[in-house]
């Protein structure tokens, strides 16, 4: 089980035991992968994405396997077909299993046909799926093929699949938080999909915050002009120093006034609390320092927290907010923080 903790999405797609679990779950493989997900919550997004790809939920929309991986996956399907057929024959269920084998063959054949039809006429190899991600306590800055600079905040993931060197479109998917400095290209807008929100730009600087466990998706503009559209909402245009907020539960998109400098301060290693509730504080600290926070006595945790910390250690931050709020803490093994 340990080796899977280093897997990326493409590794899962080529792992026979994983594909077998997705396509033909049984009590044994169900328990194995449920235990894996339970023990490694940081792998949930990769497992979920790979599973959806195999099931075809987002196949044609997002993903195209390299030829070698496609053949490997088809071979796995054929192997499963043979094993199911032999099992059925031994049980005398030829008619029932025949339908199952036919459906699997249809899936594999349809998948193969889709790939064959989708091959470019010039036989250019399909663009690879690129996944950039950070763990808790990490940040990552990188350049996209079009020259756009991206800085990923902690516990975030960016996915794209562009042809090289000039993609037909500039679309990416984001989970978490990132700051973009988009290379200008009037012919090809840069589009970011974050859950239920699409952000479209031509060339500008802006920040997108779209964590799955937060109630809203936020877009803050530093320069240029940004168009934001949410699920079941119209689009709004944001100018420099404006912030768009999409409320997931209400399906409402609105422009708000917030200090943009504070929103993007994380890039400069400045951690800010602005009347944050305790739950928000613990989440920020876990992501920022890569620790786990355990609350021993919730009754001792009261009020809201404010403060600005620049390049300060976890101990210094905890000293500051604990002194003002009256709780004690203990750091165990540099990875676990107990709030007393």
Secondary structure, DSSP 8 states (H G I E B T S, - for coil): -GGGGG--HHHHHT-HHHHHHHHS--HHHHHHHHHHHHH-GGGHHHHHHHHHHHHTSSHHHH----HHHHHHHHHHHHHHHHHHHHHHHHHT-HHHHHHHHHHHHHHHHHHHHHHHHHS-TT-------EEEE--TT--EEEE-TTS-EEEE-TT-EEEE---SSS-S-EEEEEEEEEEEE----TTS-EEEEETTEEEEESS-EEEEEE-TTSSEEEEEEEESEEEEEETTS-EEEEETT-EEEEETTTTEEEEE---HHHHTGGGGTEEEEEEE-HHHHHHHHHHHHT-EEEES-GGG--S-EEEEEES--HHHHHHHHHHHHT--EEEETTTEEEE-
